[in-house]
Each structure stands twice: as structure tokens, then as C-alpha cells.
């Protein structure tokens, strides 16, 4: 049967049976329509709130398939989304009725331990990267869940457990191989198409399909000291103690405070099951014996209800919470703000909202910034706010979708109340909105870099083929 695919202008175009047959013969990877086995699995998003049905999915096996898919999109003017790991909380990686260019089969990782260069295909996850790099006592700064895609996290900035010591994921990006909107495969580095590398360091998926990333790896582990105390008593006092301690820590310490309800799960301490806690998590990017000493205060802000702190293989810690974020298990809507140092009024708001979360699965967490993040110039990469003290991320997560409107309203209410303490910036990787629904989103994310990003967009994607993202219209 023919397939109707939505176009960029809102109409449809038809791919005949003969054309679909030719596509299947042309592509090495699988071409999937709504009638094919495995379609529902192929279209599934990480965010259970996203239930979209692409007309056509091209599961690419390599760069040649990506070139072919982009050529098809350009020739037929198709509404097109690109998926790497598929963790976009806003659902950018799955289109309704359009074309999905799926890189999830492209997960190769190559490590050169001598030069500390790591090459990563566009569909890889951070777990894929950690597995290979840790063989050599190396790491690329990534996220906090190992199933997160390398592409989305890096192109959006890349806050994780190593950013204070080694910078954001995008700060460690040396170059990429990318297929641009005209179907050309380009090599991008500091000396080849350098304007595009600048834009890809935090500017999102606006500029093409990145088929391969090249990173600088950093020495780490394989064992690191990790602090994971869970406090149930005096959350206000614990949060203030964490805030004051965070002002004193060296760059080797990356830390965050997180309000959460511990699930009744065998991976979690029994005494914490079902309890609302404040977790003051931290990782020391250095010798674990030194880390135990440096992180000791974070475990003594009071008497923890439970303490999962330990010297662990970095790979183990990176995947420790994966099972709580199974694909499609939770509906999610998140918002974030870059924060000035939270004074007592801001602390009271964060703690009060953290204790009054709309669901047990929801979280409010505050990652500390500074360190290496702040030593990159604000115009050196596309990533917006380099001077913030921390991020306030309000992560609405729920199971029953009948009450979705209430959960979204809760997230927006908390963020609205916190705006007076914000620097005015936002972190797009922690945001469930699209710019067309919230006009202030792009200026908040990119600040004065937005004008230059629009110029780069005009140069490489003048007709805005790649628009299903935190979209920057071409200048």
C-alpha cells in the first residue's frame, strides 16, 4: 500500500509501492512503515507522554543510509525528525506522520588511548562510550543515566557527573562528521567548517545529522568515590548545608541535591522504601581515597536515613539509576532555570516545592555548575549561560496520564515562582517545551549567541529542513 507522508508545508505526499520497494533495495538499513512488524517498537519514545506515529522510519546502518534519507527528505519536502538515543523529553526525535531518520543502529565506539581521542557513532548511548573508554581508565564527560544518547546530550550542552572537572560534553567535542540539509557529508573540526563546530557545541540538532562524534577523553577511574546519602529529616537544614559546602568544593567534585521518593525496589535500601528524601549526591573525579575524605561532609549534614556511598567503578555508578527510567514507563514534562546562588528565600522555595511534588516519581534537582564549565568563554561555544551557580530542574513524571494537565501545571507553577532567583537562562536538555509554544525559550537558552546561531543555520539549512528540535529559524 502507498504511504502518505506529511510535508514541511503541512500537506502530504504519497510514496507508492514501487517507490517503497526501491527504498528498501537502496537502503542497507531497514525501512519501516506502519504496516510492518516492529513498527510500534521502532516509534517508541523514552517519554511515555509522546505517542506519535511516523509515516516512515529509516533505520540507518551507516553514513550512506543517512545521505539517502536526507536526500529523500529534501527531494520530497518531508517533515523530518532525527533520533539518536531518543531521550528528548520534548519528544523532538519522533514526528507525527513524517519521516524518522533513526540512528539507533549506529552505536560503534573507537578509543585511541594514546591520543585520548574517542570516536562515537551518532546512535550510541553513554553506556556504550563508558564501556569502551573505561577499559583504558578514560571517560568522556556525559550525563547521569547510561541509556541517554550521546548525540542529544552533547548537542544540547551536556551536564553530568564530570562537568566541574572536565567541562560539558560539548566542551570536549573535537569534531564531527555530519550530513547537512543538502545531503553532503562534511567533516567538521576546529580547522574545517569551524563555524559549524561552534554551533554544534550546544546549539542542538538544527544543522544536520551527526553521524559521528570525536571527543577528547579524560583520565578517570575506573573506580571513583561516589556519595549518595539520603536524608529524611530536616530537609531545609540539609539543603542549606549542602549549598554552603558546595561553595567550598574543588573542581574534582560534581554534586547535586535532589528531592525524590524512593521506590519500593530491591535496588534501594529497605528502610528508605516509599520515603521522601533529599539526596545530596556527589562524585569525586580523582583518586577514590582522596575522594572519600573530600566527600565526607556531604554524608554528615545530619543523620542519613540511608547511605549508598561507596567507591565504585564509574560505569556502575553511571548506570545505577537506569532501571528507574525504563523506556516509555513514565510520562514526563520538565522545565529548568539557571540559578544564581540560592539565598535562604530561594532555598525555602526549593525545599518547599521539593516536599510538595505532584507525584512520587517527580523530582526537583539542583546540579551545581561552576568549575570547568565557567572557565569557557560565553561566546566560545553556542551553549548559553556559563556564569550560573546551578540549575533548578523541575522534572514532572507520572504514570496515570488522565491527570496530565495537572502535572504540567505543577511544573510550570514551580518554575514561575523560581524565576526571580534565575539568571534568566534555561537548559534545553531539561525542557519539555518547543520554541513555537514558548517564544522566550530560545533567547533564554542562547542569549546573545542566538543571532550567530541563526546565521549558521542559514548557511547550512536555509530552508529549515531540520526543524523538529529546539528550532532556530535561519536568519
PyMOL commands that set and color helices and strands:
alter all, ss='L'
color gray80, all
select helices_A, chain A and resi 17-26+39-43+63-76+126-136+150-155+163-166+169-172+194-200+235-246+270-272+288-299+314-318+322-324+344-355+371-375+401-421+428-430+441-446+449-460
alter helices_A, ss='H'
color red, helices_A
select strands_A, chain A and resi 3-6+12-15+30-33+56-59+80-83+99-102+109-112+117-121+138-139+173-179+185-189+209-216+218-219+223-231+253-261+276-284+306-307+310-313+331-339+363-367+390-398
alter strands_A, ss='S'
color yellow, strands_A
deselect
rebuild
show_as cartoon
